[in-house]
Amino acid sequence: MQKNQLRNCVLFLLLCGIGGTTYAFQKLGLTTGLPLWSAGMRFSIAAMILIGWGIYRKKISYDRQSVITGIQYGVLYFTIPFGIIYWVGQYLPSGLLSVLSSSVAIFSILFHYFLYGQKTSKRQIKGIVLSAAGIVCIFSDSLFSEYRGQMLGYLVISMIAYGGAAYATAMLKSNVSVIVPYTFNTVALLVGGICLCTVSLLLEHGTRVFHGAALFSLLYLAFAGSLLATRITTYLMSQWDVAQVTAYRFISPVVALIIGFIFWGETLS
């Protein structure tokens, strides 16, 4: 039992680190790449790795529930929210986006309660309130003075995107006991990749590069930010409740702020 708890804690900390570095690598890729195309290729590469691994291990199987849940998650978590966040990421600092992502933890708990009747303990609620207050405190100056006019619109759009991600997270938690993780992860990533690449081909114009910073960013985001993060999240959802798993979104902003300050010259007040 102790060994299992230790493994869960290590995976949770790894998820915090991945979540904190994702935005910096996303911004690195956007210096030369197209937003929707970069997001789509990120998920497509991760899906291809999983498919290749499944063929090698001869473990490919697709049950109906896992496929349906994977398709829903691929659209609601990967396609719509990530498409929006990649686009907005051209205009907002990586640290701020990570801070806004902490709202997913709050929204997920609300969706899980109102849609699936899953209650949250008073201790968890207190922790969430304190964490949210800390996030607001950290970014209070920039939230209320630096970003005005058009920036406010980007913030609202980001919140809508994270609300969609929260709904998908609550949905995953309600189905995690009846799905096959490998099948779910593969289908979700593949759907997200295909949808975003298709939309990119229809709406985006420019050079689709696969070298230098763009390629380095894609490979990191595909393996760590998508494949590894999705597998860890799916596993932890089967071990912990949604409040515990999504709590990493309160810790990742600290990592993102430091990374943005060191490598992107972003202000750290």
C-alpha positions in Angstrom: 0.0 0.0 0.0 2.8 2.4 0.9 4.6 1.6 -2.3 1.5 2.4 -4.3 1.0 5.7 -2.5 4.6 6.6 -3.1 4.3 5.8 -6.8 1.2 7.9 -7.1 2.9 10.9 -5.4 5.9 10.6 -7.7 3.7 10.5 -10.7 1.7 13.5 -9.4 5.0 15.6 -9.0 6.1 14.6 -12.5 2.7 15.8 -13.8 3.3 19.1 -12.0 6.6 19.5 -13.7 5.3 18.6 -17.1 2.4 21.0 -16.7 4.7 23.8 -15.8 7.1 23.4 -18.7 4.4 22.8 -21.4 3.6 26.4 -21.9 7.2 27.4 -22.4 7.8 24.7 -25.0 4.5 25.7 -26.6 5.7 29.3 -26.9 9.0 28.1 -28.3 7.3 26.2 -31.1 5.1 29.2 -31.9 8.1 31.3 -32.7 8.3 29.6 -36.1 5.2 27.3 -36.3 1.5 27.7 -36.9 -0.6 27.4 -33.7 -3.3 24.9 -34.7 -0.9 22.9 -36.9 1.6 22.7 -34.0 -1.1 21.5 -31.6 -2.4 19.0 -34.1 1.0 17.5 -34.9 1.8 17.3 -31.2 -1.2 15.0 -30.6 -0.7 13.1 -33.8 2.9 12.3 -33.0 1.9 11.1 -29.6 -0.8 8.9 -31.0 1.6 7.4 -33.6 4.0 6.5 -30.8 1.2 4.7 -28.9 0.0 2.9 -32.0 3.6 1.8 -32.8 4.1 0.6 -29.2 0.8 -1.3 -29.3 1.8 -3.1 -32.6 5.2 -3.9 -31.1 3.6 -5.3 -27.9 0.7 -6.9 -29.8 -1.8 -5.3 -27.4 -4.0 -3.3 -29.7 -7.7 -3.8 -28.9 -10.6 -1.4 -29.2 -13.7 -1.8 -27.1 -16.8 0.4 -27.7 -16.8 2.3 -24.4 -13.1 3.2 -24.6 -13.4 4.4 -28.2 -16.5 6.5 -27.5 -14.9 8.1 -24.4 -11.7 8.6 -26.3 -13.5 10.4 -29.1 -15.4 12.6 -26.7 -12.2 13.5 -24.8 -10.3 14.0 -28.0 -12.8 16.7 -29.1 -13.7 18.3 -25.7 -10.2 18.2 -24.1 -7.7 18.2 -27.0 -9.3 19.8 -30.0 -11.4 22.7 -28.7 -9.5 23.9 -25.6 -6.0 23.2 -27.0 -6.8 24.8 -30.3 -8.0 28.0 -28.5 -5.1 28.0 -26.0 -2.5 27.6 -28.8 -4.0 30.5 -30.7 -4.3 32.7 -27.5 -0.7 31.7 -26.6 0.5 34.0 -29.3 -0.7 37.0 -27.3 -0.5 36.0 -23.6 2.6 35.1 -21.5 3.2 31.4 -20.8 3.0 31.9 -17.1 -0.3 33.6 -17.2 -1.8 30.8 -19.3 -0.6 28.3 -16.8 -2.1 30.4 -14.0 -5.5 30.5 -15.8 -5.3 26.7 -16.3 -5.7 26.3 -12.5 -9.4 27.1 -13.1 -9.7 23.6 -14.5 -9.4 22.2 -11.0 -12.3 24.3 -9.8 -14.5 23.7 -12.9 -13.8 20.0 -12.8 -15.0 19.6 -9.3 -18.2 21.6 -10.0 -18.9 19.6 -13.2 -18.3 16.4 -11.3 -20.7 17.4 -8.6 -23.5 18.7 -10.7 -23.4 16.2 -13.5 -22.3 13.0 -11.6 -23.2 13.7 -8.0 -19.6 13.4 -6.7 -19.2 15.4 -3.5 -16.0 17.1 -2.4 -14.8 17.1 1.2 -14.7 20.3 3.2 -10.9 19.9 3.5 -10.5 19.7 -0.2 -12.8 22.8 -0.7 -10.6 24.8 1.8 -7.5 23.7 -0.1 -9.0 24.7 -3.4 -10.1 28.1 -2.1 -6.6 28.8 -0.6 -4.9 27.7 -3.8 -7.1 29.8 -5.9 -6.5 32.8 -3.6 -2.8 32.2 -4.0 -3.0 32.2 -7.7 -5.0 35.4 -7.8 -2.4 37.0 -5.4 0.5 35.9 -7.6 -0.9 37.5 -10.7 -3.1 40.3 -9.2 -0.9 43.1 -10.6 -0.9 41.9 -14.2 -4.5 40.7 -14.1 -5.9 44.1 -13.1 -3.5 46.6 -14.6 -1.3 45.2 -17.4 -3.9 43.4 -19.6 -6.7 45.7 -20.8 -8.9 46.0 -23.9 -8.1 43.3 -26.3 -6.1 41.3 -23.7 -9.3 41.0 -21.7 -10.9 39.2 -24.6 -8.1 36.8 -24.8 -8.5 36.1 -21.1 -12.2 35.4 -21.4 -11.6 33.1 -24.4 -8.9 31.2 -22.4 -11.4 30.7 -19.5 -14.0 29.3 -21.9 -11.4 26.8 -23.2 -10.3 25.7 -19.8 -14.0 25.3 -18.9 -14.3 22.8 -21.7 -11.2 21.0 -20.5 -12.7 20.7 -17.0 -15.9 19.2 -18.4 -13.9 16.6 -20.3 -11.9 15.9 -17.1 -15.1 15.2 -15.1 -16.4 13.0 -17.9 -13.1 11.0 -17.8 -13.3 10.4 -14.1 -16.9 9.1 -14.4 -15.8 6.5 -17.0 -12.2 5.7 -15.9 -13.3 2.4 -14.3 -14.8 1.0 -17.5 -12.3 2.0 -20.1 -9.0 0.5 -21.3 -6.4 3.2 -20.7 -4.3 2.3 -23.8 -7.3 2.4 -26.1 -8.7 5.5 -24.6 -5.4 7.4 -24.8 -4.7 6.4 -28.4 -8.1 7.3 -29.7 -8.2 10.6 -27.8 -4.8 11.8 -29.0 -5.5 10.6 -32.6 -8.9 12.4 -32.7 -7.4 15.6 -31.3 -4.5 15.5 -33.8 -6.6 14.8 -36.8 -9.2 17.5 -36.0 -6.7 20.2 -35.3 -4.5 19.4 -38.4 -7.7 19.5 -40.5 -8.8 22.8 -39.1 -5.3 24.2 -39.6 -5.2 23.1 -43.3 -8.6 24.9 -43.8 -7.9 28.1 -41.9 -4.1 28.7 -41.4 -1.7 30.0 -44.0 2.0 29.8 -43.7 5.0 27.5 -43.7 4.5 24.2 -41.7 8.1 23.6 -40.4 9.6 20.5 -38.9 13.1 21.6 -38.0 14.9 23.7 -35.4 12.9 25.1 -32.4 9.6 24.0 -33.9 10.7 20.3 -34.2 12.3 20.3 -30.7 9.1 21.8 -29.2 6.9 19.3 -31.0 8.9 16.3 -29.9 8.9 17.4 -26.2 5.2 18.3 -26.2 4.2 15.1 -28.0 6.1 12.7 -25.7 6.0 14.5 -22.3 3.2 17.1 -22.6 0.8 14.7 -24.4 1.6 11.0 -24.2 3.2 10.9 -20.8 0.9 13.5 -19.2 -2.3 11.8 -20.5 -1.2 8.4 -19.3 -0.4 9.7 -15.9 -3.6 11.6 -15.6 -5.7 8.6 -16.7 -3.9 6.4 -14.2 -4.2 8.8 -11.3 -7.9 9.3 -12.1 -8.3 5.6 -11.3 -6.5 6.0 -7.9 -7.6 9.4 -6.6 -10.6 11.6 -6.9 -10.8 14.5 -9.3 -9.9 17.2 -6.8 -6.6 15.5 -5.9 -5.6 14.8 -9.5 -6.4 18.3 -10.9 -4.6 19.9 -7.9 -1.4 19.8 -10.0 -2.8 22.8 -11.9 -2.2 24.9 -8.8 1.4 23.9 -8.6 2.4 24.0 -12.3 2.0 27.8 -12.5 5.0 28.2 -10.1 7.1 26.1 -12.5 5.8 28.0 -15.5 6.4 31.4 -14.0 10.0 30.5 -13.2 10.6 29.0 -16.7 9.0 32.1 -18.3 11.2 34.4 -16.2 14.5 32.5 -16.9 14.1 31.7 -20.6 11.6 34.2 -22.0 12.4 37.3 -20.0 8.8 37.5 -18.7 8.2 39.7 -15.6 8.3 38.1 -12.2 7.1 40.6 -9.7 
